[in-house]
Amino acid sequence: MTFVDLLMIGIGGFSGAVIRYFISAKMNEQDGLPAGTLLVNLAGSLMIGVVFGLELPLWATLLFASGFSGALTTFSTMNKELLIIWENGRKRNAVLYLLLIYISGIGLAFLGYLAGSSVY
């Protein structure tokens, strides 16, 4: 791994983390499903699929997939929110959120891959 590789991951990671923070702060509600976290995880899944489907050069894959999408998406925050929803007695909402984020995330990554690979 070169300095440029690390730089691409860092630039993408910084951008993705900042965007995730602002989206989550703006959209997540205390009593509802965490819409901001849902949005960033689904958008990141789609983007990762597109990036790998496009077969971009390494530097671009590091920038957009490892860096940006890696920092934009958040597995730990999603699981923390799932536990909070569950502990607040909203078990049905927790299961719905779990299924929605995992099934949709995998589906969007696959669709993104198909879209990206159809470009060439």
N, CA, C and O atoms as a Tinker XYZ file with bonds, in Angstrom:
   480  protein
     1  N      0.847000   -1.165000    0.000000    73     2
     2  CA     0.000000    0.000000    0.000000    64     1     3
     3  C      0.898000    1.236000    0.000000    63     2     4     5
     4  O      1.828000    1.345000    0.800000    81     3
     5  N      0.608000    2.151000   -0.900000    73     3     6
     6  CA     1.431000    3.345000   -1.054000    64     5     7
     7  C      0.824000    4.516000   -0.290000    63     6     8     9
     8  O     -0.289000    4.434000    0.231000    81     7
     9  N      1.579000    5.597000   -0.238000    73     7    10
    10  CA     1.082000    6.816000    0.390000    64     9    11
    11  C     -0.161000    7.334000   -0.333000    63    10    12    13
    12  O     -1.109000    7.790000    0.307000    81    11
    13  N     -0.158000    7.264000   -1.655000    73    11    14
    14  CA    -1.314000    7.718000   -2.442000    64    13    15
    15  C     -2.544000    6.870000   -2.120000    63    14    16    17
    16  O     -3.649000    7.404000   -2.027000    81    15
    17  N     -2.371000    5.563000   -1.948000    73    15    18
    18  CA    -3.489000    4.694000   -1.563000    64    17    19
    19  C     -4.086000    5.157000   -0.231000    63    18    20    21
    20  O     -5.302000    5.301000   -0.100000    81    19
    21  N     -3.222000    5.385000    0.741000    73    19    22
    22  CA    -3.684000    5.841000    2.053000    64    21    23
    23  C     -4.345000    7.209000    1.970000    63    22    24    25
    24  O     -5.335000    7.471000    2.654000    81    23
    25  N     -3.801000    8.071000    1.140000    73    23    26
    26  CA    -4.371000    9.399000    0.952000    64    25    27
    27  C     -5.777000    9.309000    0.359000    63    26    28    29
    28  O     -6.677000   10.027000    0.797000    81    27
    29  N     -5.972000    8.451000   -0.615000    73    27    30
    30  CA    -7.299000    8.274000   -1.227000    64    29    31
    31  C     -8.308000    7.767000   -0.194000    63    30    32    33
    32  O     -9.434000    8.259000   -0.129000    81    31
    33  N     -7.904000    6.790000    0.605000    73    31    34
    34  CA    -8.789000    6.275000    1.652000    64    33    35
    35  C     -9.110000    7.379000    2.655000    63    34    36    37
    36  O    -10.256000    7.523000    3.082000    81    35
    37  N     -8.103000    8.153000    3.028000    73    35    38
    38  CA    -8.297000    9.228000    3.999000    64    37    39
    39  C     -9.210000   10.330000    3.501000    63    38    40    41
    40  O    -10.085000   10.789000    4.235000    81    39
    41  N     -9.021000   10.759000    2.269000    73    39    42
    42  CA    -9.877000   11.807000    1.689000    64    41    43
    43  C    -11.315000   11.311000    1.595000    63    42    44    45
    44  O    -12.248000   12.014000    1.985000    81    43
    45  N    -11.489000   10.106000    1.080000    73    43    46
    46  CA   -12.832000    9.542000    0.982000    64    45    47
    47  C    -13.452000    9.331000    2.349000    63    46    48    49
    48  O    -14.629000    9.628000    2.554000    81    47
    49  N    -12.666000    8.821000    3.283000    73    47    50
    50  CA   -13.165000    8.564000    4.628000    64    49    51
    51  C    -13.589000    9.831000    5.346000    63    50    52    53
    52  O    -14.632000    9.855000    5.999000    81    51
    53  N    -12.791000   10.884000    5.230000    73    51    54
    54  CA   -13.146000   12.159000    5.854000    64    53    55
    55  C    -14.472000   12.667000    5.299000    63    54    56    57
    56  O    -15.361000   13.061000    6.054000    81    55
    57  N    -14.594000   12.654000    3.987000    73    55    58
    58  CA   -15.813000   13.156000    3.338000    64    57    59
    59  C    -17.031000   12.325000    3.733000    63    58    60    61
    60  O    -18.080000   12.877000    4.063000    81    59
    61  N    -16.896000   11.007000    3.699000    73    59    62
    62  CA   -18.011000   10.136000    4.047000    64    61    63
    63  C    -18.453000   10.300000    5.489000    63    62    64    65
    64  O    -19.650000   10.311000    5.776000    81    63
    65  N    -17.493000   10.427000    6.403000    73    63    66
    66  CA   -17.821000   10.574000    7.823000    64    65    67
    67  C    -18.542000   11.890000    8.099000    63    66    68    69
    68  O    -19.504000   11.923000    8.865000    81    67
    69  N    -18.083000   12.964000    7.482000    73    67    70
    70  CA   -18.718000   14.270000    7.686000    64    69    71
    71  C    -20.142000   14.263000    7.136000    63    70    72    73
    72  O    -21.065000   14.754000    7.787000    81    71
    73  N    -20.318000   13.714000    5.952000    73    71    74
    74  CA   -21.661000   13.651000    5.355000    64    73    75
    75  C    -22.582000   12.782000    6.208000    63    74    76    77
    76  O    -23.741000   13.140000    6.421000    81    75
    77  N    -22.083000   11.641000    6.701000    73    75    78
    78  CA   -22.902000   10.776000    7.562000    64    77    79
    79  C    -23.335000   11.519000    8.815000    63    78    80    81
    80  O    -24.494000   11.425000    9.220000    81    79
    81  N    -22.426000   12.250000    9.430000    73    79    82
    82  CA   -22.751000   12.988000   10.647000    64    81    83
    83  C    -23.892000   13.969000   10.399000    63    82    84    85
    84  O    -24.854000   14.011000   11.166000    81    83
    85  N    -23.789000   14.755000    9.335000    73    83    86
    86  CA   -24.812000   15.760000    9.064000    64    85    87
    87  C    -26.152000   15.131000    8.688000    63    86    88    89
    88  O    -27.199000   15.612000    9.122000    81    87
    89  N    -26.136000   14.076000    7.895000    73    87    90
    90  CA   -27.391000   13.415000    7.519000    64    89    91
    91  C    -28.051000   12.801000    8.747000    63    90    92    93
    92  O    -29.257000   12.955000    8.938000    81    91
    93  N    -27.286000   12.113000    9.573000    73    91    94
    94  CA   -27.852000   11.492000   10.774000    64    93    95
    95  C    -28.368000   12.543000   11.749000    63    94    96    97
    96  O    -29.439000   12.375000   12.333000    81    95
    97  N    -27.617000   13.621000   11.928000    73    95    98
    98  CA   -28.049000   14.674000   12.846000    64    97    99
    99  C    -29.343000   15.327000   12.373000    63    98   100   101
   100  O    -30.184000   15.701000   13.190000    81    99
   101  N    -29.505000   15.462000   11.080000    73    99   102
   102  CA   -30.683000   16.123000   10.518000    64   101   103
   103  C    -31.901000   15.203000   10.469000    63   102   104   105
   104  O    -33.021000   15.654000   10.708000    81   103
   105  N    -31.700000   13.923000   10.164000    73   103   106
   106  CA   -32.828000   13.043000    9.861000    64   105   107
   107  C    -33.233000   12.079000   10.974000    63   106   108   109
   108  O    -34.387000   11.652000   11.014000    81   107
   109  N    -32.326000   11.728000   11.871000    73   107   110
   110  CA   -32.676000   10.741000   12.894000    64   109   111
   111  C    -33.587000   11.358000   13.941000    63   110   112   113
   112  O    -33.300000   12.425000   14.483000    81   111
   113  N    -34.684000   10.675000   14.214000    73   111   114
   114  CA   -35.629000   11.125000   15.230000    64   113   115
   115  C    -35.556000   10.188000   16.417000    63   114   116   117
   116  O    -35.238000    9.007000   16.276000    81   115
   117  N    -35.853000   10.723000   17.582000    73   115   118
   118  CA   -35.760000    9.941000   18.806000    64   117   119
   119  C    -36.743000    8.772000   18.819000    63   118   120   121
   120  O    -36.384000    7.676000   19.249000    81   119
   121  N    -37.971000    8.984000   18.359000    73   119   122
   122  CA   -39.009000    7.965000   18.493000    64   121   123
   123  C    -39.244000    7.138000   17.241000    63   122   124   125
   124  O    -39.852000    6.070000   17.322000    81   123
   125  N    -38.787000    7.592000   16.105000    73   123   126
   126  CA   -39.028000    6.863000   14.864000    64   125   127
   127  C    -37.850000    5.983000   14.498000    63   126   128   129
   128  O    -36.883000    5.858000   15.249000    81   127
   129  N    -37.954000    5.378000   13.331000    73   127   130
   130  CA   -36.813000    4.628000   12.819000    64   129   131
   131  C    -35.707000    5.612000   12.465000    63   130   132   133
   132  O    -36.001000    6.714000   12.004000    81   131
   133  N    -34.455000    5.251000   12.664000    73   131   134
   134  CA   -33.340000    6.146000   12.363000    64   133   135
   135  C    -33.168000    6.321000   10.849000    63   134   136   137
   136  O    -32.354000    5.639000   10.226000    81   135
   137  N    -33.931000    7.228000   10.278000    73   135   138
   138  CA   -33.965000    7.410000    8.824000    64   137   139
   139  C    -32.610000    7.838000    8.264000    63   138   140   141
   140  O    -32.242000    7.432000    7.162000    81   139
   141  N    -31.874000    8.645000    9.002000    73   139   142
   142  CA   -30.567000    9.090000    8.526000    64   141   143
   143  C    -29.583000    7.940000    8.399000    63   142   144   145
   144  O    -28.871000    7.830000    7.401000    81   143
   145  N    -29.545000    7.093000    9.402000    73   143   146
   146  CA   -28.659000    5.929000    9.364000    64   145   147
   147  C    -29.083000    4.974000    8.263000    63   146   148   149
   148  O    -28.242000    4.411000    7.562000    81   147
   149  N    -30.379000    4.796000    8.113000    73   147   150
   150  CA   -30.901000    3.947000    7.039000    64   149   151
   151  C    -30.470000    4.492000    5.679000    63   150   152   153
   152  O    -30.002000    3.737000    4.826000    81   151
   153  N    -30.627000    5.799000    5.474000    73   151   154
   154  CA   -30.270000    6.424000    4.202000    64   153   155
   155  C    -28.786000    6.261000    3.886000    63   154   156   157
   156  O    -28.434000    5.869000    2.773000    81   155
   157  N    -27.913000    6.555000    4.845000    73   155   158
   158  CA   -26.477000    6.477000    4.549000    64   157   159
   159  C    -26.036000    5.035000    4.299000    63   158   160   161
   160  O    -25.182000    4.789000    3.447000    81   159
   161  N    -26.607000    4.087000    5.029000    73   159   162
   162  CA   -26.231000    2.687000    4.806000    64   161   163
   163  C    -26.710000    2.185000    3.452000    63   162   164   165
   164  O    -25.988000    1.455000    2.772000    81   163
   165  N    -27.907000    2.563000    3.056000    73   163   166
   166  CA   -28.411000    2.118000    1.755000    64   165   167
   167  C    -27.681000    2.818000    0.608000    63   166   168   169
   168  O    -27.357000    2.188000   -0.398000    81   167
   169  N    -27.425000    4.111000    0.758000    73   167   170
   170  CA   -26.678000    4.840000   -0.279000    64   169   171
   171  C    -25.259000    4.284000   -0.415000    63   170   172   173
   172  O    -24.756000    4.127000   -1.527000    81   171
   173  N    -24.622000    3.989000    0.709000    73   171   174
   174  CA   -23.283000    3.415000    0.671000    64   173   175
   175  C    -23.259000    2.037000    0.036000    63   174   176   177
   176  O    -22.325000    1.704000   -0.694000    81   175
   177  N    -24.280000    1.233000    0.309000    73   175   178
   178  CA   -24.371000   -0.096000   -0.312000    64   177   179
   179  C    -24.491000    0.018000   -1.824000    63   178   180   181
   180  O    -23.828000   -0.705000   -2.566000    81   179
   181  N    -25.341000    0.931000   -2.273000    73   179   182
   182  CA   -25.506000    1.154000   -3.708000    64   181   183
   183  C    -24.194000    1.617000   -4.336000    63   182   184   185
   184  O    -23.795000    1.128000   -5.392000    81   183
   185  N    -23.527000    2.567000   -3.675000    73   183   186
   186  CA   -22.285000    3.109000   -4.216000    64   185   187
   187  C    -21.198000    2.039000   -4.310000    63   186   188   189
   188  O    -20.477000    1.979000   -5.307000    81   187
   189  N    -21.074000    1.206000   -3.296000    73   187   190
   190  CA   -20.065000    0.146000   -3.340000    64   189   191
   191  C    -20.334000   -0.793000   -4.510000    63   190   192   193
   192  O    -19.409000   -1.209000   -5.207000    81   191
   193  N    -21.607000   -1.124000   -4.720000    73   191   194
   194  CA   -21.950000   -1.974000   -5.859000    64   193   195
   195  C    -21.576000   -1.338000   -7.183000    63   194   196   197
   196  O    -21.010000   -1.997000   -8.056000    81   195
   197  N    -21.889000   -0.061000   -7.337000    73   195   198
   198  CA   -21.561000    0.653000   -8.579000    64   197   199
   199  C    -20.049000    0.690000   -8.791000    63   198   200   201
   200  O    -19.568000    0.419000   -9.891000    81   199
   201  N    -19.306000    1.022000   -7.748000    73   199   202
   202  CA   -17.845000    1.122000   -7.859000    64   201   203
   203  C    -17.244000   -0.203000   -8.312000    63   202   204   205
   204  O    -16.398000   -0.225000   -9.206000    81   203
   205  N    -17.667000   -1.297000   -7.710000    73   203   206
   206  CA   -17.111000   -2.592000   -8.104000    64   205   207
   207  C    -17.614000   -3.033000   -9.471000    63   206   208   209
   208  O    -16.899000   -3.717000  -10.204000    81   207
   209  N    -18.829000   -2.650000   -9.816000    73   207   210
   210  CA   -19.338000   -2.964000  -11.150000    64   209   211
   211  C    -18.597000   -2.219000  -12.245000    63   210   212   213
   212  O    -18.398000   -2.750000  -13.338000    81   211
   213  N    -18.190000   -0.992000  -11.958000    73   211   214
   214  CA   -17.459000   -0.192000  -12.943000    64   213   215
   215  C    -16.024000   -0.666000  -13.142000    63   214   216   217
   216  O    -15.394000   -0.329000  -14.144000    81   215
   217  N    -15.508000   -1.437000  -12.204000    73   215   218
   218  CA   -14.112000   -1.887000  -12.250000    64   217   219
   219  C    -13.161000   -0.701000  -12.418000    63   218   220   221
   220  O    -12.339000   -0.662000  -13.334000    81   219
   221  N    -13.298000    0.258000  -11.512000    73   219   222
   222  CA   -12.469000    1.459000  -11.525000    64   221   223
   223  C    -11.027000    1.124000  -11.172000    63   222   224   225
   224  O    -10.748000    0.057000  -10.623000    81   223
   225  N    -10.113000    2.034000  -11.486000    73   223   226
   226  CA    -8.724000    1.822000  -11.072000    64   225   227
   227  C     -8.631000    1.778000   -9.538000    63   226   228   229
   228  O     -9.528000    2.247000   -8.837000    81   227
   229  N     -7.548000    1.217000   -9.042000    73   227   230
   230  CA    -7.385000    1.025000   -7.603000    64   229   231
   231  C     -7.575000    2.315000   -6.819000    63   230   232   233
   232  O     -8.275000    2.317000   -5.807000    81   231
   233  N     -6.968000    3.412000   -7.263000    73   231   234
   234  CA    -7.066000    4.658000   -6.501000    64   233   235
   235  C     -8.518000    5.097000   -6.356000    63   234   236   237
   236  O     -8.904000    5.587000   -5.294000    81   235
   237  N     -9.331000    4.933000   -7.398000    73   235   238
   238  CA   -10.734000    5.343000   -7.342000    64   237   239
   239  C    -11.547000    4.396000   -6.460000    63   238   240   241
   240  O    -12.446000    4.832000   -5.740000    81   239
   241  N    -11.233000    3.114000   -6.515000    73   239   242
   242  CA   -11.905000    2.147000   -5.645000    64   241   243
   243  C    -11.593000    2.445000   -4.184000    63   242   244   245
   244  O    -12.480000    2.378000   -3.333000    81   243
   245  N    -10.350000    2.772000   -3.892000    73   243   246
   246  CA    -9.976000    3.125000   -2.522000    64   245   247
   247  C    -10.675000    4.402000   -2.075000    63   246   248   249
   248  O    -11.141000    4.488000   -0.938000    81   247
   249  N    -10.752000    5.387000   -2.953000    73   247   250
   250  CA   -11.394000    6.657000   -2.627000    64   249   251
   251  C    -12.888000    6.481000   -2.370000    63   250   252   253
   252  O    -13.397000    6.917000   -1.338000    81   251
   253  N    -13.592000    5.841000   -3.308000    73   251   254
   254  CA   -15.053000    5.788000   -3.245000    64   253   255
   255  C    -15.615000    4.616000   -2.447000    63   254   256   257
   256  O    -16.628000    4.772000   -1.766000    81   255
   257  N    -14.981000    3.447000   -2.516000    73   255   258
   258  CA   -15.521000    2.273000   -1.811000    64   257   259
   259  C    -14.939000    2.176000   -0.396000    63   258   260   261
   260  O    -15.677000    2.236000    0.588000    81   259
   261  N    -13.626000    2.028000   -0.303000    73   259   262
   262  CA   -13.008000    1.858000    1.016000    64   261   263
   263  C    -13.116000    3.122000    1.857000    63   262   264   265
   264  O    -13.442000    3.058000    3.043000    81   263
   265  N    -12.843000    4.268000    1.248000    73   263   266
   266  CA   -12.855000    5.524000    1.989000    64   265   267
   267  C    -14.243000    6.089000    2.196000    63   266   268   269
   268  O    -14.776000    6.050000    3.305000    81   267
   269  N    -14.834000    6.618000    1.126000    73   267   270
   270  CA   -16.109000    7.333000    1.240000    64   269   271
   271  C    -17.238000    6.432000    1.735000    63   270   272   273
   272  O    -17.874000    6.733000    2.745000    81   271
   273  N    -17.488000    5.333000    1.030000    73   271   274
   274  CA   -18.601000    4.459000    1.416000    64   273   275
   275  C    -18.343000    3.774000    2.749000    63   274   276   277
   276  O    -19.267000    3.557000    3.533000    81   275
   277  N    -17.088000    3.434000    3.002000    73   275   278
   278  CA   -16.750000    2.812000    4.278000    64   277   279
   279  C    -17.038000    3.715000    5.460000    63   278   280   281
   280  O    -17.499000    3.246000    6.501000    81   279
   281  N    -16.770000    5.006000    5.314000    73   279   282
   282  CA   -17.037000    5.951000    6.397000    64   281   283
   283  C    -18.485000    6.428000    6.403000    63   282   284   285
   284  O    -19.029000    6.754000    7.458000    81   283
   285  N    -19.104000    6.468000    5.240000    73   283   286
   286  CA   -20.506000    6.891000    5.157000    64   285   287
   287  C    -21.406000    5.879000    5.855000    63   286   288   289
   288  O    -22.304000    6.257000    6.607000    81   287
   289  N    -21.169000    4.606000    5.610000    73   287   290
   290  CA   -21.994000    3.561000    6.212000    64   289   291
   291  C    -21.527000    3.296000    7.637000    63   290   292   293
   292  O    -20.381000    3.572000    7.990000    81   291
   293  N    -22.427000    2.758000    8.447000    73   291   294
   294  CA   -22.078000    2.551000    9.839000    64   293   295
   295  C    -22.776000    1.332000   10.412000    63   294   296   297
   296  O    -23.971000    1.365000   10.709000    81   295
   297  N    -22.033000    0.277000   10.561000    73   295   298
   298  CA   -22.556000   -0.965000   11.119000    64   297   299
   299  C    -22.779000   -0.825000   12.630000    63   298   300   301
   300  O    -23.797000   -1.279000   13.152000    81   299
   301  N    -21.836000   -0.204000   13.322000    73   299   302
   302  CA   -21.934000   -0.102000   14.779000    64   301   303
   303  C    -23.077000    0.808000   15.215000    63   302   304   305
   304  O    -23.812000    0.464000   16.141000    81   303
   305  N    -23.242000    1.953000   14.574000    73   303   306
   306  CA   -24.342000    2.850000   14.930000    64   305   307
   307  C    -25.681000    2.195000   14.653000    63   306   308   309
   308  O    -26.611000    2.312000   15.451000    81   307
   309  N    -25.784000    1.510000   13.535000    73   307   310
   310  CA   -27.029000    0.819000   13.190000    64   309   311
   311  C    -27.387000   -0.202000   14.268000    63   310   312   313
   312  O    -28.541000   -0.281000   14.686000    81   311
   313  N    -26.409000   -0.978000   14.716000    73   311   314
   314  CA   -26.680000   -1.984000   15.743000    64   313   315
   315  C    -27.004000   -1.348000   17.090000    63   314   316   317
   316  O    -27.840000   -1.864000   17.832000    81   315
   317  N    -26.355000   -0.239000   17.410000    73   315   318
   318  CA   -26.683000    0.485000   18.642000    64   317   319
   319  C    -28.127000    0.966000   18.586000    63   318   320   321
   320  O    -28.866000    0.837000   19.562000    81   319
   321  N    -28.526000    1.517000   17.449000    73   319   322
   322  CA   -29.904000    1.999000   17.292000    64   321   323
   323  C    -30.908000    0.851000   17.361000    63   322   324   325
   324  O    -31.990000    1.002000   17.930000    81   323
   325  N    -30.554000   -0.284000   16.788000    73   323   326
   326  CA   -31.423000   -1.466000   16.885000    64   325   327
   327  C    -31.655000   -1.856000   18.341000    63   326   328   329
   328  O    -32.784000   -2.138000   18.742000    81   327
   329  N    -30.590000   -1.872000   19.123000    73   327   330
   330  CA   -30.718000   -2.222000   20.539000    64   329   331
   331  C    -31.566000   -1.211000   21.301000    63   330   332   333
   332  O    -32.364000   -1.592000   22.158000    81   331
   333  N    -31.401000    0.066000   20.996000    73   331   334
   334  CA   -32.196000    1.103000   21.666000    64   333   335
   335  C    -33.670000    0.939000   21.331000    63   334   336   337
   336  O    -34.520000    1.007000   22.219000    81   335
   337  N    -33.978000    0.727000   20.071000    73   335   338
   338  CA   -35.373000    0.521000   19.654000    64   337   339
   339  C    -35.944000   -0.702000   20.375000    63   338   340   341
   340  O    -37.065000   -0.660000   20.882000    81   339
   341  N    -35.182000   -1.777000   20.418000    73   339   342
   342  CA   -35.614000   -3.022000   21.078000    64   341   343
   343  C    -35.848000   -2.785000   22.574000    63   342   344   345
   344  O    -36.878000   -3.188000   23.117000    81   343
   345  N    -34.888000   -2.132000   23.236000    73   343   346
   346  CA   -34.989000   -1.884000   24.675000    64   345   347
   347  C    -36.137000   -0.946000   25.029000    63   346   348   349
   348  O    -36.665000   -1.002000   26.139000    81   347
   349  N    -36.521000   -0.092000   24.101000    73   347   350
   350  CA   -37.649000    0.817000   24.332000    64   349   351
   351  C    -38.989000    0.132000   24.118000    63   350   352   353
   352  O    -40.034000    0.783000   24.132000    81   351
   353  N    -38.958000   -1.181000   23.919000    73   351   354
   354  CA   -40.194000   -1.940000   23.790000    64   353   355
   355  C    -40.795000   -1.942000   22.403000    63   354   356   357
   356  O    -41.905000   -2.438000   22.209000    81   355
   357  N    -40.087000   -1.403000   21.444000    73   355   358
   358  CA   -40.600000   -1.365000   20.072000    64   357   359
   359  C    -39.952000   -2.488000   19.263000    63   358   360   361
   360  O    -39.249000   -2.253000   18.280000    81   359
   361  N    -40.212000   -3.697000   19.706000    73   359   362
   362  CA   -39.584000   -4.875000   19.111000    64   361   363
   363  C    -39.960000   -5.054000   17.641000    63   362   364   365
   364  O    -39.128000   -5.447000   16.824000    81   363
   365  N    -41.202000   -4.766000   17.316000    73   363   366
   366  CA   -41.638000   -4.877000   15.917000    64   365   367
   367  C    -40.861000   -3.906000   15.027000    63   366   368   369
   368  O    -40.428000   -4.271000   13.934000    81   367
   369  N    -40.687000   -2.673000   15.495000    73   367   370
   370  CA   -39.915000   -1.686000   14.737000    64   369   371
   371  C    -38.456000   -2.114000   14.597000    63   370   372   373
   372  O    -37.841000   -1.895000   13.554000    81   371
   373  N    -37.904000   -2.722000   15.644000    73   371   374
   374  CA   -36.513000   -3.174000   15.589000    64   373   375
   375  C    -36.340000   -4.269000   14.536000    63   374   376   377
   376  O    -35.384000   -4.246000   13.760000    81   375
   377  N    -37.259000   -5.214000   14.514000    73   375   378
   378  CA   -37.182000   -6.293000   13.519000    64   377   379
   379  C    -37.378000   -5.727000   12.115000    63   378   380   381
   380  O    -36.676000   -6.121000   11.184000    81   379
   381  N    -38.324000   -4.808000   11.961000    73   379   382
   382  CA   -38.561000   -4.170000   10.667000    64   381   383
   383  C    -37.303000   -3.445000   10.185000    63   382   384   385
   384  O    -36.909000   -3.585000    9.028000    81   383
   385  N    -36.679000   -2.676000   11.069000    73   383   386
   386  CA   -35.461000   -1.937000   10.733000    64   385   387
   387  C    -34.340000   -2.900000   10.340000    63   386   388   389
   388  O    -33.638000   -2.670000    9.355000    81   387
   389  N    -34.175000   -3.964000   11.102000    73   387   390
   390  CA   -33.150000   -4.965000   10.818000    64   389   391
   391  C    -33.344000   -5.575000    9.435000    63   390   392   393
   392  O    -32.405000   -5.639000    8.641000    81   391
   393  N    -34.547000   -6.016000    9.153000    73   391   394
   394  CA   -34.828000   -6.629000    7.851000    64   393   395
   395  C    -34.691000   -5.621000    6.718000    63   394   396   397
   396  O    -34.119000   -5.925000    5.671000    81   395
   397  N    -35.216000   -4.427000    6.932000    73   395   398
   398  CA   -35.172000   -3.388000    5.907000    64   397   399
   399  C    -33.737000   -3.036000    5.534000    63   398   400   401
   400  O    -33.403000   -2.950000    4.352000    81   399
   401  N    -32.902000   -2.835000    6.523000    73   399   402
   402  CA   -31.546000   -2.373000    6.238000    64   401   403
   403  C    -30.683000   -3.477000    5.621000    63   402   404   405
   404  O    -29.889000   -3.205000    4.721000    81   403
   405  N    -30.827000   -4.703000    6.088000    73   403   406
   406  CA   -29.998000   -5.780000    5.541000    64   405   407
   407  C    -30.469000   -6.228000    4.162000    63   406   408   409
   408  O    -29.661000   -6.344000    3.241000    81   407
   409  N    -31.748000   -6.477000    4.015000    73   407   410
   410  CA   -32.259000   -6.934000    2.719000    64   409   411
   411  C    -32.096000   -5.848000    1.664000    63   410   412   413
   412  O    -31.651000   -6.121000    0.549000    81   411
   413  N    -32.454000   -4.622000    2.015000    73   411   414
   414  CA   -32.322000   -3.515000    1.059000    64   413   415
   415  C    -30.859000   -3.232000    0.741000    63   414   416   417
   416  O    -30.517000   -2.960000   -0.409000    81   415
   417  N    -29.994000   -3.294000    1.748000    73   415   418
   418  CA   -28.571000   -3.032000    1.529000    64   417   419
   419  C    -27.944000   -4.024000    0.569000    63   418   420   421
   420  O    -27.209000   -3.637000   -0.340000    81   419
   421  N    -28.230000   -5.294000    0.766000    73   419   422
   422  CA   -27.695000   -6.318000   -0.134000    64   421   423
   423  C    -28.295000   -6.156000   -1.529000    63   422   424   425
   424  O    -27.592000   -6.271000   -2.533000    81   423
   425  N    -29.591000   -5.890000   -1.582000    73   423   426
   426  CA   -30.248000   -5.700000   -2.878000    64   425   427
   427  C    -29.702000   -4.504000   -3.633000    63   426   428   429
   428  O    -29.476000   -4.582000   -4.841000    81   427
   429  N    -29.487000   -3.388000   -2.929000    73   427   430
   430  CA   -28.952000   -2.195000   -3.593000    64   429   431
   431  C    -27.503000   -2.391000   -4.032000    63   430   432   433
   432  O    -27.111000   -1.899000   -5.090000    81   431
   433  N    -26.712000   -3.095000   -3.245000    73   431   434
   434  CA   -25.335000   -3.380000   -3.665000    64   433   435
   435  C    -25.347000   -4.203000   -4.951000    63   434   436   437
   436  O    -24.558000   -3.948000   -5.860000    81   435
   437  N    -26.233000   -5.180000   -5.028000    73   435   438
   438  CA   -26.338000   -6.011000   -6.223000    64   437   439
   439  C    -26.812000   -5.191000   -7.422000    63   438   440   441
   440  O    -26.253000   -5.302000   -8.513000    81   439
   441  N    -27.845000   -4.366000   -7.220000    73   439   442
   442  CA   -28.337000   -3.518000   -8.316000    64   441   443
   443  C    -27.275000   -2.517000   -8.758000    63   442   444   445
   444  O    -27.125000   -2.255000   -9.951000    81   443
   445  N    -26.539000   -1.958000   -7.798000    73   443   446
   446  CA   -25.449000   -1.048000   -8.139000    64   445   447
   447  C    -24.377000   -1.735000   -8.957000    63   446   448   449
   448  O    -23.846000   -1.162000   -9.908000    81   447
   449  N    -24.061000   -2.965000   -8.584000    73   447   450
   450  CA   -23.079000   -3.738000   -9.341000    64   449   451
   451  C    -23.566000   -3.975000  -10.768000    63   450   452   453
   452  O    -22.809000   -3.809000  -11.724000    81   451
   453  N    -24.829000   -4.363000  -10.906000    73   451   454
   454  CA   -25.383000   -4.583000  -12.249000    64   453   455
   455  C    -25.357000   -3.299000  -13.071000    63   454   456   457
   456  O    -25.000000   -3.317000  -14.249000    81   455
   457  N    -25.735000   -2.186000  -12.447000    73   455   458
   458  CA   -25.729000   -0.901000  -13.153000    64   457   459
   459  C    -24.309000   -0.512000  -13.555000    63   458   460   461
   460  O    -24.071000   -0.102000  -14.691000    81   459
   461  N    -23.374000   -0.641000  -12.626000    73   459   462
   462  CA   -21.990000   -0.291000  -12.926000    64   461   463
   463  C    -21.377000   -1.170000  -13.991000    63   462   464   465
   464  O    -20.661000   -0.682000  -14.865000    81   463
   465  N    -21.651000   -2.458000  -13.927000    73   463   466
   466  CA   -21.047000   -3.374000  -14.902000    64   465   467
   467  C    -21.687000   -3.261000  -16.280000    63   466   468   469
   468  O    -21.110000   -3.723000  -17.264000    81   467
   469  N    -22.855000   -2.663000  -16.366000    73   467   470
   470  CA   -23.502000   -2.503000  -17.675000    64   469   471
   471  C    -23.007000   -1.268000  -18.423000    63   470   472   473
   472  O    -23.346000   -1.079000  -19.591000    81   471
   473  N    -22.215000   -0.433000  -17.771000    73   471   474
   474  CA   -21.718000    0.792000  -18.400000    64   473   475
   475  C    -20.723000    0.469000  -19.504000    63   474   476   477
   476  O    -20.710000    1.141000  -20.536000    81   475
   477  N    -19.904000   -0.529000  -19.312000    73   475   478
   478  CA   -18.867000   -0.850000  -20.306000    64   477   479
   479  C    -19.335000   -1.908000  -21.243000    63   478   480
   480  O    -18.597000   -2.305000  -22.145000    81   479
